[in-house]
Amino acid sequence: LSGTQQNDVKRQHLLERLLDAVKQCQIRFGGRKEIASDSDSRVICLCAQFEAVFQHGLRKSRGLALTAAAIKQAAGFTSKAEAGKAKQRNVETLN
């Protein structure tokens, strides 16, 4: 694999791990009044995944927008209409 392909594979892996951590927190804390804190291993994992994403450089340019949109959609924070708008904004950002 070329350097660009390796970076793309690593980026995809980081995003998948981040989205999985978001889903785990959503399953545990979603719809509850309980506060998610670092006393729960799922929250610690989510923070670690964010740190890995930021260290990798996904926060730069389109990476952060794509990451934020994916997290919002995976966590159910947006309606389908809002998700469509976010996706459109990301496509425009890429162009």
CNS distance restraints for C-alpha pairs under 8 A (distance, minus, plus):
assign (resid   1 and name CA) (resid   5 and name CA) 5.78 0.50 0.50
assign (resid   1 and name CA) (resid   6 and name CA) 6.05 0.50 0.50
assign (resid   2 and name CA) (resid   6 and name CA) 6.14 0.50 0.50
assign (resid   3 and name CA) (resid   7 and name CA) 6.16 0.50 0.50
assign (resid   4 and name CA) (resid   8 and name CA) 6.19 0.50 0.50
assign (resid   5 and name CA) (resid   9 and name CA) 6.18 0.50 0.50
assign (resid   6 and name CA) (resid  10 and name CA) 6.15 0.50 0.50
assign (resid   7 and name CA) (resid  11 and name CA) 5.99 0.50 0.50
assign (resid   8 and name CA) (resid  12 and name CA) 6.10 0.50 0.50
assign (resid   9 and name CA) (resid  13 and name CA) 6.16 0.50 0.50
assign (resid  10 and name CA) (resid  14 and name CA) 6.12 0.50 0.50
assign (resid  11 and name CA) (resid  15 and name CA) 6.18 0.50 0.50
assign (resid  11 and name CA) (resid  56 and name CA) 7.86 0.50 0.50
assign (resid  11 and name CA) (resid  58 and name CA) 7.49 0.50 0.50
assign (resid  12 and name CA) (resid  16 and name CA) 6.12 0.50 0.50
assign (resid  13 and name CA) (resid  17 and name CA) 6.22 0.50 0.50
assign (resid  14 and name CA) (resid  18 and name CA) 6.09 0.50 0.50
assign (resid  14 and name CA) (resid  49 and name CA) 7.35 0.50 0.50
assign (resid  14 and name CA) (resid  52 and name CA) 7.27 0.50 0.50
assign (resid  14 and name CA) (resid  53 and name CA) 6.27 0.50 0.50
assign (resid  15 and name CA) (resid  19 and name CA) 6.02 0.50 0.50
assign (resid  15 and name CA) (resid  53 and name CA) 7.51 0.50 0.50
assign (resid  15 and name CA) (resid  67 and name CA) 6.99 0.50 0.50
assign (resid  16 and name CA) (resid  20 and name CA) 6.10 0.50 0.50
assign (resid  17 and name CA) (resid  21 and name CA) 6.23 0.50 0.50
assign (resid  17 and name CA) (resid  49 and name CA) 6.75 0.50 0.50
assign (resid  18 and name CA) (resid  22 and name CA) 6.26 0.50 0.50
assign (resid  18 and name CA) (resid  46 and name CA) 6.65 0.50 0.50
assign (resid  18 and name CA) (resid  49 and name CA) 5.24 0.50 0.50
assign (resid  18 and name CA) (resid  50 and name CA) 6.69 0.50 0.50
assign (resid  18 and name CA) (resid  53 and name CA) 7.90 0.50 0.50
assign (resid  19 and name CA) (resid  23 and name CA) 6.13 0.50 0.50
assign (resid  19 and name CA) (resid  70 and name CA) 7.46 0.50 0.50
assign (resid  19 and name CA) (resid  71 and name CA) 6.08 0.50 0.50
assign (resid  19 and name CA) (resid  74 and name CA) 6.72 0.50 0.50
assign (resid  20 and name CA) (resid  24 and name CA) 6.19 0.50 0.50
assign (resid  21 and name CA) (resid  25 and name CA) 6.33 0.50 0.50
assign (resid  21 and name CA) (resid  42 and name CA) 6.72 0.50 0.50
assign (resid  21 and name CA) (resid  43 and name CA) 7.92 0.50 0.50
assign (resid  21 and name CA) (resid  45 and name CA) 6.40 0.50 0.50
assign (resid  21 and name CA) (resid  46 and name CA) 5.00 0.50 0.50
assign (resid  21 and name CA) (resid  49 and name CA) 7.33 0.50 0.50
assign (resid  22 and name CA) (resid  26 and name CA) 6.08 0.50 0.50
assign (resid  22 and name CA) (resid  46 and name CA) 6.40 0.50 0.50
assign (resid  22 and name CA) (resid  71 and name CA) 6.90 0.50 0.50
assign (resid  22 and name CA) (resid  74 and name CA) 7.39 0.50 0.50
assign (resid  22 and name CA) (resid  75 and name CA) 6.34 0.50 0.50
assign (resid  23 and name CA) (resid  27 and name CA) 6.08 0.50 0.50
assign (resid  23 and name CA) (resid  74 and name CA) 6.66 0.50 0.50
assign (resid  23 and name CA) (resid  75 and name CA) 6.01 0.50 0.50
assign (resid  24 and name CA) (resid  28 and name CA) 6.24 0.50 0.50
assign (resid  24 and name CA) (resid  42 and name CA) 6.51 0.50 0.50
assign (resid  25 and name CA) (resid  29 and name CA) 5.74 0.50 0.50
assign (resid  25 and name CA) (resid  30 and name CA) 7.27 0.50 0.50
assign (resid  25 and name CA) (resid  42 and name CA) 5.91 0.50 0.50
assign (resid  25 and name CA) (resid  43 and name CA) 6.58 0.50 0.50
assign (resid  25 and name CA) (resid  46 and name CA) 7.74 0.50 0.50
assign (resid  26 and name CA) (resid  30 and name CA) 4.58 0.50 0.50
assign (resid  26 and name CA) (resid  75 and name CA) 6.08 0.50 0.50
assign (resid  29 and name CA) (resid  33 and name CA) 7.89 0.50 0.50
assign (resid  29 and name CA) (resid  34 and name CA) 6.74 0.50 0.50
assign (resid  29 and name CA) (resid  35 and name CA) 7.54 0.50 0.50
assign (resid  29 and name CA) (resid  36 and name CA) 6.60 0.50 0.50
assign (resid  36 and name CA) (resid  40 and name CA) 7.27 0.50 0.50
assign (resid  36 and name CA) (resid  43 and name CA) 6.75 0.50 0.50
assign (resid  37 and name CA) (resid  43 and name CA) 6.32 0.50 0.50
assign (resid  38 and name CA) (resid  43 and name CA) 5.60 0.50 0.50
assign (resid  38 and name CA) (resid  44 and name CA) 5.56 0.50 0.50
assign (resid  39 and name CA) (resid  43 and name CA) 7.69 0.50 0.50
assign (resid  39 and name CA) (resid  44 and name CA) 7.83 0.50 0.50
assign (resid  40 and name CA) (resid  44 and name CA) 6.62 0.50 0.50
assign (resid  41 and name CA) (resid  45 and name CA) 6.09 0.50 0.50
assign (resid  42 and name CA) (resid  46 and name CA) 6.16 0.50 0.50
assign (resid  43 and name CA) (resid  47 and name CA) 6.23 0.50 0.50
assign (resid  44 and name CA) (resid  48 and name CA) 6.20 0.50 0.50
assign (resid  45 and name CA) (resid  49 and name CA) 6.16 0.50 0.50
assign (resid  46 and name CA) (resid  50 and name CA) 6.28 0.50 0.50
assign (resid  47 and name CA) (resid  51 and name CA) 6.20 0.50 0.50
assign (resid  48 and name CA) (resid  52 and name CA) 6.22 0.50 0.50
assign (resid  49 and name CA) (resid  53 and name CA) 6.23 0.50 0.50
assign (resid  50 and name CA) (resid  54 and name CA) 6.18 0.50 0.50
assign (resid  51 and name CA) (resid  55 and name CA) 6.05 0.50 0.50
assign (resid  52 and name CA) (resid  56 and name CA) 6.10 0.50 0.50
assign (resid  53 and name CA) (resid  57 and name CA) 6.50 0.50 0.50
assign (resid  53 and name CA) (resid  58 and name CA) 5.65 0.50 0.50
assign (resid  53 and name CA) (resid  59 and name CA) 7.21 0.50 0.50
assign (resid  54 and name CA) (resid  58 and name CA) 5.82 0.50 0.50
assign (resid  54 and name CA) (resid  59 and name CA) 5.54 0.50 0.50
assign (resid  57 and name CA) (resid  63 and name CA) 7.83 0.50 0.50
assign (resid  58 and name CA) (resid  62 and name CA) 7.79 0.50 0.50
assign (resid  58 and name CA) (resid  63 and name CA) 4.47 0.50 0.50
assign (resid  58 and name CA) (resid  64 and name CA) 5.66 0.50 0.50
assign (resid  58 and name CA) (resid  67 and name CA) 7.78 0.50 0.50
assign (resid  59 and name CA) (resid  63 and name CA) 5.54 0.50 0.50
assign (resid  59 and name CA) (resid  64 and name CA) 4.37 0.50 0.50
assign (resid  60 and name CA) (resid  64 and name CA) 6.18 0.50 0.50
assign (resid  61 and name CA) (resid  65 and name CA) 7.63 0.50 0.50
assign (resid  62 and name CA) (resid  66 and name CA) 6.15 0.50 0.50
assign (resid  62 and name CA) (resid  90 and name CA) 7.41 0.50 0.50
assign (resid  62 and name CA) (resid  93 and name CA) 6.72 0.50 0.50
assign (resid  62 and name CA) (resid  94 and name CA) 6.69 0.50 0.50
assign (resid  63 and name CA) (resid  67 and name CA) 6.02 0.50 0.50
assign (resid  64 and name CA) (resid  68 and name CA) 5.94 0.50 0.50
assign (resid  65 and name CA) (resid  69 and name CA) 6.11 0.50 0.50
assign (resid  65 and name CA) (resid  90 and name CA) 6.61 0.50 0.50
assign (resid  66 and name CA) (resid  70 and name CA) 6.07 0.50 0.50
assign (resid  66 and name CA) (resid  90 and name CA) 6.41 0.50 0.50
assign (resid  67 and name CA) (resid  71 and name CA) 6.11 0.50 0.50
assign (resid  68 and name CA) (resid  72 and name CA) 6.11 0.50 0.50
assign (resid  69 and name CA) (resid  73 and name CA) 6.16 0.50 0.50
assign (resid  69 and name CA) (resid  83 and name CA) 7.29 0.50 0.50
assign (resid  69 and name CA) (resid  86 and name CA) 6.20 0.50 0.50
assign (resid  69 and name CA) (resid  87 and name CA) 7.13 0.50 0.50
assign (resid  70 and name CA) (resid  74 and name CA) 5.99 0.50 0.50
assign (resid  71 and name CA) (resid  75 and name CA) 5.86 0.50 0.50
assign (resid  72 and name CA) (resid  76 and name CA) 6.01 0.50 0.50
assign (resid  72 and name CA) (resid  77 and name CA) 5.03 0.50 0.50
assign (resid  72 and name CA) (resid  78 and name CA) 6.11 0.50 0.50
assign (resid  72 and name CA) (resid  83 and name CA) 7.90 0.50 0.50
assign (resid  73 and name CA) (resid  77 and name CA) 6.29 0.50 0.50
assign (resid  73 and name CA) (resid  78 and name CA) 6.10 0.50 0.50
assign (resid  73 and name CA) (resid  83 and name CA) 6.27 0.50 0.50
assign (resid  78 and name CA) (resid  82 and name CA) 5.64 0.50 0.50
assign (resid  78 and name CA) (resid  83 and name CA) 6.00 0.50 0.50
assign (resid  79 and name CA) (resid  83 and name CA) 6.12 0.50 0.50
assign (resid  80 and name CA) (resid  84 and name CA) 6.16 0.50 0.50
assign (resid  81 and name CA) (resid  85 and name CA) 6.39 0.50 0.50
assign (resid  82 and name CA) (resid  86 and name CA) 6.16 0.50 0.50
assign (resid  83 and name CA) (resid  87 and name CA) 6.09 0.50 0.50
assign (resid  84 and name CA) (resid  88 and name CA) 6.19 0.50 0.50
assign (resid  85 and name CA) (resid  89 and name CA) 6.22 0.50 0.50
assign (resid  86 and name CA) (resid  90 and name CA) 6.23 0.50 0.50
assign (resid  87 and name CA) (resid  91 and name CA) 6.24 0.50 0.50
assign (resid  88 and name CA) (resid  92 and name CA) 6.22 0.50 0.50
assign (resid  89 and name CA) (resid  93 and name CA) 6.11 0.50 0.50
assign (resid  90 and name CA) (resid  94 and name CA) 6.23 0.50 0.50
assign (resid  91 and name CA) (resid  95 and name CA) 6.46 0.50 0.50
